[in-house]
Amino acid sequence: MTNEPLIVGLGEALYDMLPVGPILGGAPLNATVQAHQVGRLLGGQAVMASRIGEDALGQALVENLTARGMATTQLQRDPEAPTGTVNVTLRGTEPEYEIIEGVAWDRLEWDDTLERLAKRCDAVCFGTLGQRLQPARDTIQRFVETAGQAVRLFDVNLRQHYFSTDVLEAGFASASIVKMNEEELPVVAPLLGATGDETAIGQLIERFDLSLFVLTRGKLGTKLFASGEAVEGCAARFDLEENADSVGAGDACSAAILHGTVRGWPLQRTADMANQLGAYVASRCGATPELPEGLLGEWQS
């Protein structure tokens, strides 16, 4: 059991360009911000390893993380490429994404700072989108391979055309935990030689020797699968604030999964926290709202 875990988000750091304006985004960054907030109460810290531009958005990102008490020394600066952005259109509360190409996080480079971080972290969260181009793909895969001592959560985010069977195979093979949503499962499973429904999960756990498989199901919440065991998180609901959206709800779930796993919690406790955090973020605007202390109080014991 780790009481002061170091959790790393690895890959895309960007801004979601929402109707209300730019808001911090990127699945691993969202998960890292929420993991850091949880760590402030339960113990531990989270840091983001990515690459940003030497521009106004990059500076705003650094200032945002600094204001949250997070270290930024693992953020590389790119003198040529801009900080990543995603144009987000909301259909009700559900987001649609247009991911801008030719940005700094695609150029994430392996260096001594990343090597040291990989060797000492307790958990790392990485995904498909961050690996859409080189050199970021090789850097991410090398980091995860170097972090063999850590919990390694592969977050399958199928965005536009930015995924391939090769990236999925490599991600599953290097992960100890895989997370995806119920719409992604019937797409991913056949690409990896499994059936296209929930029975595929057991096949994938066995083939890739996974310790945990996380299936997010929107309003139905999170379901966790381990060898011979499946657990559903208790339902959680919050009143919607004005301009609420579901952006980042699954990433808050990732933060809970990472904390619960490195702390050795029972699956039910971890699933319940995942539902609680995910539902709260879905009731707010943007992916990284401040978590009220009362929300996390029950997890301190």
N, C-alpha and C positions, 0 to 999 in steps of 0.2 A: 504493500500500500504506500502510495506517494502522497504526502501531505502538502508539499510545496512544489507541485509539478511545473515544469517549463513546457508550454505548449506552443507550437510553431504553426502559423499559416503560411503556405508556400504556393506562390503563383501570382495570379492577377490581383493587382491593387489599382482601383479605378474610381471614377465617379459615375453614378447613375444619373443621367440627365432626365429628371422627372418633371412633370408639369409644374411642380412647386419650386423647381430649381435643382442645382447639383447637390446630390447626397452621396456620401461615402458608400462604396459598393465593391463588388467582386466577392464570390462565394468564400474563398479562404480568408479574405480580409474581414468579411462580416462575422465569420465563425471565430476569428481571432479576437475581434473586439468584444464579442459577447463572452468568450472564454476568459478574457482578462477581467471583465466585470464580475464574473462568477468567482474568479480567483481572488479578487479583492476581499471577498467575504469569507470564502472557504480556505484561502491560502493558495499561493502560486501566482504565476504571471504568464502572459501570452505575448508573443512578438510576431511581427509580420516580416517575411523574407520575400522581397519583390524588387521591382525596378520602376522608377518614376522619372518623369521628365524634369528638366531644369526650367520649369514654367510656373505660372501662377497656380494652376491646379495642383501641381506637385508640392509646392510650398504650402498650400492650404491643407493638403493631406497630412504633411508632417506636423503642421500646427494642430490639426484635429486630433491626431494620435497623441501628441505631446500633452494636450489639454486633458486627455483621458488618463494620463499617467503611464503611457506606454513608451517603451524604448523605440527608437527609429534608426538605430545604427545598422540594422540589417536591410535597410532600403537603399539600393543602389541608385545613383543619379545618372541619367543618360543625357549627354549634351546635344543629341540630335533628334531623338524621337520624343513625342509628347507623352504626357501622362495619359493613361488609358481612359476612355469614356465609352458609355453605353447609352444609346437613346432608348428610353423606356416609354412605351405607350400602355396605358391602363385600359383594359376592357372590364369595366366594373372595378373590382379590386385586384383582378388577375393581370400580371404584367406580360407584355410582349417586348422582345429585346432586339435591338439592332446594334451589334457589337462592332465598334470601329477598329479597323486594321491599321498596321504599321505603327504600333504604339510601344512604349518603353518596356512593359512587362513581357512582351514577346522576346526581348533581348536580354533576359536575365542570364547572367554569366556565373559560372562556378568560380569561387575564390576561397581564400583561406578563412574568411569570416563565415561563409556558409559551411565549410567543412567542420570548423569548430562547433558551430551551432548544431549541426547534424549529429555529432558524436556525443553531445551532452543533453539533448532534449529528451523529454519523457513521452511526447506525442507530437505527431505532425499530421496536418490536414492538407491534402492536395487533390486536384481534380483533373478533368479532361480538358477544360477550356484553356488552362494555363499551359498546356502542352501542344497547342495548335501549330506552333512554329518552332524552328531552331533559332537560337541555341537554347531557348527556354526548356524545350522538351528534354534534351540531354541533361541540363542542369537539375531539373526536378527529379528525373529518374536517378541521377547520381546521388542527390541528397537523400532520397528515400532508401536507396541501397546502403548508404553510409550509416543511416539511422536505424540499424538493425536492432538496437536495444529498445526502440521506442514503439509505442502504439502508432500504427500507420493507417490512417483513415483515408480511403480513396472515395471521394465524393463525385459520383457520376453526374455531371451536368451536361446534358445534351443540348447544346445551343447551336442553332442554325446548322451549318455543315461542319462544325469544328470538332469532329471526333472521327475515329477510325477503329477498325477491329484491332490493329496493332497497338494503339494507345490503350484500348480497353484491356487487351490481353496483358500488357505490361503492368497496367495499374492493378489489376486483380492479382497478378503474380507477386507483386511486391507489397501488397497491403495485408494487414491483419484484420481490418474491418472494411467493408464496402457498404456505401449508402447510396440509395437512389429512390426516386419516387415511383408510384404505381404506374405512371404513364411510360416511364423509361424502361421498366422491367421487360415488357413484351418486345421492345426494340433491341435491347442489349442481349438478352438471353439467347436468342437464336444465333446472333453473331458469335457467341462463345460455345455453340454446340449444345445448348440446353433448350428445354421446352419454353414456350412463351408465356406461361402463367406462373402462379405462386409456387407450384411444385418445382420450378426451376431453381428456387433458392437453395433447397437442400443439395441439388446437384452441384451448384456453384460453390457452396460451402465445402463440399467434399473434394471437388476437383482442385480448388485453389487453397485448401487447408486454412480457411478463414476461421477466426475465433468468433466473429459476429457479423451478421448481415442486418442492415437497417433499412426498413421500407417505410417511407413517409407516404401518408394517404390523405393529405389535405385536412379537411375538417374531421376526418375519422382518426387522425392522430398517427402516432408512431408505433410500429410493430417491430420487435427485435427477434431475430432468429439466431440460435446457436445450435450446436449438434444435439438433435433430439429435443429441443425446447423452443417454444415460441411464446412471447409475452407482449401484450398490448398495454400501452400506457393509459392511465386513467384520463378521462376527458377533461379538458380545461377550456373555459370560456371567459372572455373579457369584453366589456362594452367597447364598441368601436369609436375612436376619436375621429374628428373631421379629417378628411383626406387619407383615411387609413388605407393601407395596401398590404398585400401578402409578401412583398419583396423581403427576402432575408429570413423568413420563418423557418425554412429548412436548414439554414445556416446556424440559427440559434439552436436548433435540434442537434446539429453537429457539435456545438460547444458543450452541450449537456452530455452527449455520448462520450466525448473525450474526457471530461472531468470524471464521469461515473466509471469509465473503464480504468483510468490510471489510479483511481482511488479504490478499486476493487469492490465497487458497490454491487449488490444483487441486480439482476436484469430489470426487475420490476421497478426498483427505485430509480434506476437510470432512465427507463422509459417514461416514468411519470414526470421526471424533471424535463425531459425532452419535450413532452407535450406542453408543459407549463410555459417554458421559454418560447417555444414555437407559437403557441396561441397568443402570448402577450405581444410578440413582435408583429404578428399578423393583425393585431388590433390597433397598431400605430402606423404613422407615416414614416417610410424609409426603413432601411434594413438594420440600422444600428441605434435604435432608441436607447436612452438611459434606462437601465433596469432599476426599478424602485427596490429599496432594501427589503421591504416587506414581502416582495415576491419570492425572495430567496431564503427567507427566515427559516422555513421548515427543513431546509437542506443542511443547516448547520450542525444538527445533532448527529 
